Amino acid sequence: MKQLFSAASLAAALVLCTACSPGETSTSEPAASVAAAPIPYGANKDTSATFVHDDVTLYYETYGQGEPLLLVHGNGGSIGTLAAQIEHFKTTHKVIAMDSRDHGRSADSQEPITYEKMTDDLAALIDHLKVGPVDVVGWSDGGIEALLLGVRHPEVVKKIVSMAANLSPGPEAFDPEVDALIKTMMELPDEARNTPEGKRQLKVVGMMLKEPNIPPAMLGKVTAPTLVLASDHDLIRLEHIVTIYKSLPNAQLAIFPNSTHLIPYDDPDRFNSSVDRFLATPFRKIDLIPETMASFEKMMAGLPH
């Protein structure tokens, strides 16, 4: 259990960090050093803007030129957690990333947070920017939202990449130790529970204990080609990932070996290259038996006689 509390403390720190106000910094370096610093993804005044949807002010940033690509962060995260993806894809795409409601530099909502509301915020952003349809890459909670975009707003998506999403909050998706981890993240000391940061954490993390509630059959509405990704040591059960894959009518599946839920951060080259290949390659469905046998016959015909 000590290990779970340690992980919970780390996740709590992430939530608290993403609640920082724009422009906040922990150093006072000379201007020349600041000018030479890496791009502050998630806190970049030069590329940021806000808009209002459903009475919530939402913060977003855009980078690069080309086909539009929407990146969606996970629970307790923010635009900054996608820095490696923004840095990579902005060379070939117009990259759009938004802090979800009750996350990062976006405002807090007055109502309970849901995946459907966050998904509708994304659709509103696409409409606000007049860039649809877009390719969308979502990680964790962002992967859920990416799938829901295909369900609720199919007209705004071209291709979907869903990394480590889940359709339900129960044992179908989580092993017991993962469920325990989420619950420990709700155990804040009294002095922290009533702070703005603490209230955010309880609201955002608490959502994972109740949601999402997406019937697998609902994914049959997703017509966009979809790449389902996960790691072999993911927080989401692999059986659940396969259920998502099998429920989508136009899907591909890839499992990263010897990796965790954090592969977009831990090994962005491997993650980004998989996404690159999917986005750049025309999608086609495999005709299982004919294609298997055609390759087998070709292989056998090529053997030395």
DRENZATI-169368 format. One record per residue: residue in one letter; x, y, z of N, C-alpha, C, O, CB in turn. Coordinates in pm, whole numbers, plus 50000, padded with zeros to 5 digits. Glycine has a CB too. Layout:
AXYZXYZXYZXYZXYZ ...
END
This chain:
M500814988050000500005000050000500855012650000500435023049950499085000050120 K502075011750057502965023250055503225027749912503285039649884504275020150125 Q503385018049823503655021449683502475028949622502675038249544503955008949602 L501235024849657500065031449604499985045749654499665054849577498805023749642 F500265048049783500195061449835501255070249772501025082149749500355061349986 S502415064549742503465072149676503015076449537503215087849496504755064049667 A502385067149464501885070449331500785080849340500685089749256501385057949259 A499935079649442498855089249460499405103049488498885113049437497925084849572 S500435103749569501035116649599501595123149472501485135249454502135115149703 L502195114949386502725120049260501605125349173501725136149115503505109149186 A500505117949164499385122449083498775135149141498375144149067498305111449073 A498705135949273498175147949337499035160049305498525170949279498095146149488 A500345158049306501245168949272501015173749130501095185749102502695164649290 L500735164249038500455167948900499215176548891499205186548820500285155448813 V498145172748964496915180548962497165194449017496705204348960495815173549043 L497905195349128498175208349188498985217049094498765229149085498905206749321 C499925211049023500755218548931499935224248816500155235548774501875209848877 T499005216248765498235220748649497245231648686496655237848598497495209148585 A497055234048816496155244648857496855258148866496215268148901495515241248990 C498165258748837498915271248846498325281448750497775277948646500405268848816 S498445294048786497915304748702498845307648586500035304648595497695317248784 P498335313448477499175316348361500345325348398500205334848474498345322848252 G501505321748341502675329948362503405327348490504465333248512502305343948358 E502885318548578503525315948705504815308148682504835298848601502585308148799 T505885311648750507155305048734507845303648867507575311348960508045312648637 S508735293748878509405291049004510825296449005511535294549104509415276249031 T511235303148899512595308348893512575322948855511555328148810513435300248795 S513695329548872513825343548832515105345148751515975352948788513835352948956 E515205337848642516395337848560516475350748478515455357148454516425325648468 P517675354648435517835366348349517025364948221516715353848177519305368648316 A516705376448161515865376448041516475368247929515755361347856515625390647993 A517785368847913518435361347806518235346447822518015339447724519905364447800 S518305341447946518105327247971516665323247944516415312647886518475323748115 V515725331747985514315328747961514045328147812513305319447766513415339248029 A514625337247735514395337547591514915325047523514385320847420515055349747529 A515955318947582516555307047522515925294147575516295283247533518035306947547 A514985295447667514405283747731513515276147632513055281847533513585287847855 P513275263247659512355255547574510965261947573510605269447664512255240947623 I510215258947469508855264347458508025259547577507985247547603508185260147323 P507365268547648506575264547766505195259447726504185266147749506435276447863 Y505155247647668503865242047626502915241347746503265236047851504055228147564 G501725246647728500755247047836500755260247910499855262847990501015235947931 A501755268647883501825281947947502455291747849503255300247889502635281348080 N502095290647723502725298547617501795309847576500825307647503503075289647496 K502095321747622501235333247591501215336547442500255342347392501705345447669 D502275332747372502375336247230501405328447142501055333047034503785333947181 T500975316747186500125308247101498785304847168498045296447117500855295447067 S498475311247278497295307347355496125316847332496285328247288497625306947503 A494955311747363493735319647358492685312447443492925301447491493225321647209 T491545318847461490445312547534489155314647456489045323647373490335318347677 F488195306247485486835308447435485885302747540486315295647630486615301647294 V484625306047527483645301847627482675291947565482105294347459482885314047684 H482505280747633481495271047592480795265847717481435262447816482125259247511 D479485265347711478685260247824479025267947952479085262248061478945245047844 D479245280947937479555290048048480885287148115481125291648228478465289248150 V481775279948048483105276948100484155282948008484115280747887483325261648115 T485085290548063486175296147984487275285647967487825280748065486745308848050 L487565282347843488485271447811489745276947745489685285347655487805261047719 Y490885272147790492205276847746492775266947644492735254847665493175278447867 Y493315272147533493895263347432495125269847371495335281947383492865260047323 E495935261747305497125266347233497165259647096496685248447080498425263247313 T497725266446998497875260946864499305262646817499985272246852496885267646765 Y499755252946735501135252946684501155247446542500345238746508502065244646776 G502075252546460502355246546331501315249346224500335256546246502485232046347 Q501565243446108500695244845992500455231045932501245221845952501315254545886 G499365229745859499065217145793497705211845832496835219245878500115206945824 E497535198845813496265192645849496045193746000496985191646077496235177745804 P494815196946044494585198946187494645185946266494095175746225493245205646209 L495335186546380495475175146470495155179746612495835188446666496905168946463 L494125174046671493705177346806494315167346904494135155246889492165177246817 L495045172347004495635164047109494835166047237494505177347273497135167547131 V494535154947307493685155647426494375148647543494715136847534492295149147399 H494595156047651495325150947767494455142247857493255140747834495905162447848 G495085136547959494405127448049493945133748179494085145848198495285116048079 N493395125548268492845130048395493915136548481494975130648503492195118348469 G493645148648530494585155748614495715162048537496595168148597495145146548714 G495725160748405496805165948324496475179548266495565186448314497125156448212 S497205183348164497015196148098497775195747965498375185547930497515208048187 I497735206647893498455207547766499915203947783500505197247698498325221547707 G500525208347894501945205947917502345191447921503495188247891502345212348042 T501425182447957501765168247961501905162347822502375151047807500705160648039 L501495169847720501595165447581502735172547508502745173047385500275168047508 A503695177847581504765185747521505515178047412505795183447306505745190347628 A505825165347440506585157447342505775155047215506345154147106507015144047402 Q504465154047228503625152147109503485165247032503525165146909502235146747150 I503315176347102503225189147033504505192046957504485195846840502925200647133 E505635190047024506935192746963507125184546836507685189446738508075189747063 H506675172146838506835163346722505865166746610506285168546495506655148846763 F504585167446641503575168446535503435182446477502875184046369502245163946587 K503925192746546503775206346494504605208546367504395218346296504175216446600 T505535199446339506335200846217505565196746092505965200245980507605192646228 T504485189246109503725184445994502235187746001501515186045902503895169545982 H501755192346115500335194646135500085208246202500985214246260499715183446218 K498845212646192498375223446278497885216846406496805210946409497235232046209 V498665217846511498375210946637497515219946726497825231746745499675206846709 I496455214146778495525221146867495445213246997495235201146994494095222846802 A495615220047110495515213247240494805222547337495045234547339496935209247294 M493945216847418493125224647512493195218547651493205206247667491665225347463 D493235227047752493045222347888491565219347909490715228047886493565232947992 S491245207147950489855203747975489275212348087490015217648169489725188848011 R487965213748089487335220948199487795215048332487975202948344485785220248187 D488005223648431488475219548564489895214148562490305207348656487545209148621 H490635217048456492025212748443492885224748399492395233848331492155200948342 G494145224448437495115233948387494645248248399494235252648506495415230948245 R494715255748288494365269848288492935272448242492525283948231495315277348199 S492175262048217490755263748192490025265848324490515262048430490175251448117 A488845271948314488095275248435487395263148492487225252948425487085286148406 D487005264348617486215254048683484755255548642484255266648624486365254848837 S484085244348628482665244348595481855243248723482355238548825482325232748498 Q480625247548716479755247048834479045233648849478595230148957478725258148826 E478955226348739478255213548740479255202148758480455204148740477455211648609 P478775190148793479675178448795480315176448659479685178648555478895165648837 I481555172348659482285170448534481965156648477481855146948552483815172148555 T481815155848346481555143148280482375142348152482825152548099480035141348249 Y482575130248104483305128447979482515134147862483095139347766483605113747955 E481205133247869480385138647761480525153747751480615159247641478915134847782 K480555160647867480715175147865482085179147811482195188647734480515180948006 M483125171947851484455175047801484555172347650485215179747577485515166747876 T483885161847606483865158847461483155169847384483625173947278483175145247435 D482035174647436481315185447369482145198347369482045206347276479955187847438 D482955200347473483885211847473484855210847356485145220947290484665212547606 L485355198847330486295196947218485615199847085486195206546999486855182647219 A484395195047068483665197746944483425212646928483495217946817482325190146943 A483145219547039482945234047035484235241246997484195251246925482435239247171 L485385236247044486665242147008486925240646858487365250146793487805235547087 I486655228946804486835226746660485955236346580486395242046480486505212046622 D484725238046625483815247446558484305261746574484255269546479482405246046614 H484795265246693485295278746720486455282246627486545293446578485745279946866 L487335272546603488505274946519488225272846371489055276346287489625265846562 K487065267246337486675264746197487715256146126488155259346016486495278046122 V488105245046190489155236546133488695222246105489485214146055490315236246227 G487455218946135487045205146119486845200945974486655209445887485785202846194 P486885187745948487155177246046488645176046077489495180445999486635163945995 V488955170046193490335169146240490675154546271489795146346296490545178046364 D491965151646271492445139446334492555142246483492855153546522493825134646273 V492325132246566492375134346710493175123246775492985111446745490955135046769 V494065127146866494865117746944494575120347091494865131247142496405119146913 G494015110547160493695112147301494375101547385494525090047344492195111347322 W494795105547503495555096847595494785095547725494445105547789496985102547622 S494495083147766493815080347892492405086447887491615082547802494625086048012 D492065095947977490765102447966490595108747829489495109047775490595112948076 G491695113947774491635119547639491265109147535490625112247435492945125847603 G491685096647559491305085747469489815082847474489205079647372492075073347504 I489245084047594487795082547608487085093447529486145090747454487385083147758 E487545105747546486925117047476487085115747324486175119347249487545130147523 A488225110647281488425108647137487375098947081486805101346975489845103347109 L487135087947154486115078447110484735084847113483935082747021486135065947199 L484445092647218483135099047227482935109647119481805112247078482945105147365 L484015115947074483875125046960483345117446839482495122446765485235131746927 G483855105246819483385097046708481945092846723481255090646623484245084946695 V481475091746847480085087946874479155099946864478125099446797479955081447012 R479525110946932478645122446950478785132846839477825139946808478915128847084 H479975133746780480225144046679481015138046563482125142746534480985156046742 P480485128046495481255121146391481685130346276482655127546207480455109746335 E480955141246257481265150246146482555158146167483075164046072480125159746125 V483085158446290484265166846317485555158746319486625164546335484105174046449 V485485145446303486695137346311486975130046180486055125546111486585127246426 K488275128946147488715121046032489255107646078488725097146042489785128745951 K490325107946158490895095846218491015097946368491195109146416492265092446155 I490925086946442490995087346588492125078446635492275067146588489655082946650 V492915083446728493885075246801493495075746948493455086547008495365080046777 S493205064247005492775063447144493765055047223493835042847208491355057347155 M494545061747309495555055047390495035052547531494755061847606496845063447395 A494925039647566494615035447703493315041547756493295047547863495755039247796 A492265039847679490945044447722490215033247796490615021547790490105049347600 N489155036947864488265026947924486815031147903486505043047891488565025048075 L485935021247901484515023747878483705023848007482575028548008483955013347784 S484285018648115483565017748242484565019348355485765017948334482805004348253 P484075022148478484975024448589485205012248677485905013148777484455035548672 G484635001048642484634989448730485694979148699486674982148629483324983048726 P485514967148750486514956548734486704951948590487694945348558486134944848817 E485764955348501485984951948360487194959448305487894954448217484724955348277 A487434971448358488524979848307489744980048398490874980948350488024993848287 F489534979248530490624980948625490824968348709489874962248755490354992848716 D492094964648727492414954648827492274960848965492284973148977493834948948804 P492154952649072491904958149206492944968349252492584978149318491864947049305 E494214966449219495224975949266495084989549199495444999749259496614970349241 V494574989949076494355002749009493165009849072493205021949093494115000648857 D492125002449102490965008249170491385013849306490935024549346489854997749186 A492255006549375492755011249505493565024049490493465033049573493595000549572 L494365024949384495155036849359494265049049342494525059549401496035034949235 I493205047649262492295058949240491675063249372491545075249397491205055149138 K491285053849454490645057249581491615064149676491205073049751490095044649648 T492895060349674493855067149761494045081649717494355090249800495195059849760 M493865084349589494005098049539492875107049588492965119249577494055098049387 M491825101149643490715108749700490935111549849490145118749910489405101349680 E491975106049907492215107350051493115119250080494305117650109492835094350108 L492535131150073493265143350100493095147350246492025144950303492805154550007 P494115153350308493945158450444492915169650447492695176350346495295163550500 D492295171750562491215181550572491635195350526490855202450461490715182250715 E492885199450559493315212850523493475214650373493495225950323494625216050592 A493595203550299493745204350153492415202950080492285207649967494705193550105 R491445196650142490195193550073489435206050030488755205949928489315185050161 N489545216850109488765228850081489545239650008489035250749989488235234350209 T490775236549965491505245949881491015244649737490445234249701493045243349890 P491225254849654490825253549512491465241349445490815234449367491205266249435 E492745238849477493425227449417492835214249466492645204949388494925227949448 G492545213649596491975201449652490595198549597490265187049566491915202349802 K489785208949584488445207049529488505202049386487725193449345487645220149535 R489455207449310489645202649173490005187849171489435180149095490725210849102 Q490945184049256491395170149255490255160749290490085150449225492545168249352 L489485164149392488385155449432487345154349320486775143649298487725160749561 K487105165349250486105165249143486595157149023485855148948968485775179549099 V487845159548984488385153348863488655138448886488265130148805489665160448819 V489325135148996489645121149023488375113449057488215101949017490665120049139 G487465119849131486215113249168485405108749049484675098949056485385122249253 M485535116048938484825112148816485215098048772484375090648720485125122148703 M486475094348793486945081248747486315069748824486335058348776488455080448758 L485755072448943485095061949020483665059448974483065049349009485095065649166 K483125068748894481735067748850481575066748699480555062048649480965079648899 E482565070948627482485071848481483775066548419484785064548486482215086348436 P483695064448285482575065948193481615054148202481895044248269483085067448050 N480495055548135479525044648126479095043347980477995047247940478275047248220 I480005037747901479815036747757479585022047720480515014047731481035042547679 P478395018247677478185004547632479085001547512479155009747421476695002047597 P479764990147509480614987147394479884988347261480464992547161481164973247407 A478604984647259477834985347134477744999547080477585001446960476444979747155 M477845009547169477775023447125478925026947031478795035646945477775032747246 L480055020047047481205022846961480945018846816481695022746727482435015547013 G479905011246793479525007946655479145020146574479105019546451478394998146655 K478865031446642478515043746573479745051046520479615060346440477735052846665 V480925046946564482155053846525482565049146386483025037846369483305051346628 T482415057646287482765053846150484205057646116484775052146021481815060546053 A484805066746191486165071146161487155059846184487015052446282486535083346246 P488145058246097489205048546123489865051646258490185063146288490275048646008 T490055041146339490515043146476491665033846508491605021846481489365040846575 L492715039546566493835031746617493705030746768493735040946838495205038146576 V493555018646817493445016046961494825012147012495415002446965492385004846991 L495325019747109496655017447164496585014747314495685019547382497565029347137 A497555007147363497725004947506499114998947525499794995547428496604995647566 S499514997647650500794991347682500544977947750499484975547807501645000447773 D501544969147743501364955947801501354956247954500954946448017502454946647752 H501804967148014501704969148159500874981648187501274990148267503114970348224 D499744982648123498904994548133498054994148260497904983748323498004995748010 L497505005848296496545006448406495195000748364494394996748449496375020848454 I494945000448234493694994848182493934980248146494944976948083493185002948058 R493024971548186493174957248157493184955048006492394960947932492024949148224 L494094946547961494224944147818492954937847759492614940447644495424935147791 E492264929747839491014924047790490014935147756489244934047661490414914447896 H490044945747835489134956947811489534964547685488684968747608489134966547932 I490834966147665491324972747544490884964947420490474970847320492864973947547 V490954951647427490534943247314489044944647290488594944747175490894928347340 T488254945947397486824948247382486554961047304485704961447215486134948747519 I487284971647338487134984247265487464982247118486704986447031488044995247325 Y488594975647092489024973246954487964965346876487624969046763490354965746952 K487444954846935486484946346866485124953046848484334948946763486314933346941 S484854963346928483554970046919483524980946814482454985846778483184975947053 L484684984746763484784995246663484734989146523485404979146497486075003446682 P483954994846432483824988746299485054990546210485274982446119482644994546229 N485855000846234487005003546148488225006446237488605017946256486735015646052 A488824995846290489854997846392491094989446365491044978946301489304994546528 Q492194994546416493454987246425493884987146572493464995746650494554993746334 L494714977446608495134975846748496634974446755497244967246675494444963546813 A497244981346852498684979846877498934980547027498414989347096499494990746803 I499744971147076500114970747217501624972947227502404965647167499704956947283 F502024982947303503444985847320504064976147420503564974947532503655000547366 P505134969147383505754959647475506594966547582507194977047559506614949747398 N506614960247700507464964547812507274979447841508244986847858508934961647782 S506024983747846505694997847865504504999247960503844989447993505385004747730 T504245011648002503155014348094502185024348033502305028247917503695019448228 H501235028448114500245038548078500905051648036500295059747966499285041048194 L502145053848078502845066548056503755066447934504645074947925503655070048178 I503575057247841504485056647726504525069447643505585072547588504105045147638 P503435077247629503585089647552504625099047613505235107047542502255096847543 Y504825098047745505875105947812507185098147820508245103847793505415109847953 D507115085447855508335077547876509105074847748510335075247747507995064447942 D508405072047640509035068547513508265075147399507625068347319509095053047494 P508335088547392507525095447290507895091847147507035092247059507645110247308 D509165088447122509535084846985508745072646938508245072446826511045082046977 R508655062647024507935050446986506435053146972505785048446879508175039247090 F505895060847066504475064047060504165072546938503255069446861504035071447188 N504915083246920504645092546810504795085946673504025088846582505555104446818 S505785077046658505985070446529504805061346495504435060146378507295062346528 S504215054946596503035046646571501865055046524501125051246433502655038746696 V501695066546588500625075646548500885081046408499975081646325500485087246649 D502135085046383502505090146251502115080546140501505084346040503995092946245 R502485067946159502235058046054500735056346031500305055145916502875044546091 F499965056146136498525054546121497915066446048497095064745959497855052646258 L498305078546086497725090446025498135091745879497355096745797498145102846102 A499345087345845499855089245709499445078245611499565079945490501355090045713 T498955066945663498645055545578497145054645553496365054845648499145042545642 P496725053645427495285051845401494755039545474495365028745470495025050645248 F493625041245538493065030245617492365020045526491655023745433492065035545722 R492595007245555491824996845487491614985345584492444982645671492544991945358 K490494978745567490184967345653490784954645594490754952445473488644965845671 I491314946245681491894933545639490774923445613489874921545694492874928145747 D490854916845498489974905645467490724893045511491554887745437489584905045311 L490434888445630491294879345705491784867145627492984865745603490584874745824 I490884858345587491314845745527491934847745388493024842545364490124836245517 P491294855145298491924857045166493304863545174494234859345105491034865445077 E493464873645257494754880545265495814871845332496984871945293494614893745340 T495394864345433496334855245498496834844645400498034841945392495684848545620 M495904838745327496284828145234497094833545117497994826845067495034820945183 A496774845745071497544851544962498994853645004499904850844926496914864844917 S499204858445125500564860445174501264847045195502464845745167500544868445306 F500514837145244501104823945265501564817945133502674812645123500094814545334 E500714818745031501064813144901502264820344840503124814044779499874813844805 K502324833444856503444841244805504734837344878505794836044816503154856444822 M504644835445008505804831545089506314817945043507514816145026505444831345239 M505414808345024505804794944986506394794444844507334787044816504614785644997 A505804802644757506294803044619507694808944611508434806044517505334811244531 G508054817044708509374823244707510474814944767511624819044768509314835944778 L510134803144818511164794544879512044788344768511564785844658510504783344965 P513314785944797514184779644697513754765344668513324758144759515654779844743 H513864761344544513474747744503514724739044487514614727244453512664748044369 
END
